[in-house]
Amino acid sequence: MTERLPPPRRGRLHWALLGKRRPVLVLSPDYRNERASDLIVIPCSTRLREAPTHVRLARGQGGIAVPSVLKCEQITTLPRDVLDPRPLGPPLEGALLAAVEQAVLRAIGVPVGC
């Protein structure tokens, strides 16, 4: 019998296949993650370029192995089956998730504070 894992949770990083294997942050709310066949995610990159729509992750945050950035301008949906069902580590802390939300708003042109 196969182990049934819970659906991915908002604020957690998972490996995904996006042309290549890379970490993504699950941003969609848990109620959606439980019902939908796809997830709203933000890809992660190890190219540490500064941008108003990037949120930096230090090594270890969310289970990430190396310093990275969340590229909030690249928010997308992915089929659930391209994600590794096991998260990389613990969820991102509240302040960091709030910074991601602000960066997403900037990416879609909603005026937000610095």
Secondary structure as GFF3:
##gff-version 3
##sequence-region A 1 114
A	DSSP	beta_strand	13	17	.	.	.	ID=ss1
A	DSSP	beta_strand	21	26	.	.	.	ID=ss2
A	DSSP	alpha_helix	30	35	.	.	.	ID=ss3
A	DSSP	beta_strand	38	45	.	.	.	ID=ss4
A	DSSP	beta_strand	54	57	.	.	.	ID=ss5
A	DSSP	three_ten_helix	61	63	.	.	.	ID=ss6
A	DSSP	beta_strand	68	71	.	.	.	ID=ss7
A	DSSP	three_ten_helix	72	74	.	.	.	ID=ss8
A	DSSP	beta_strand	76	79	.	.	.	ID=ss9
A	DSSP	three_ten_helix	80	82	.	.	.	ID=ss10
A	DSSP	alpha_helix	94	107	.	.	.	ID=ss11
###
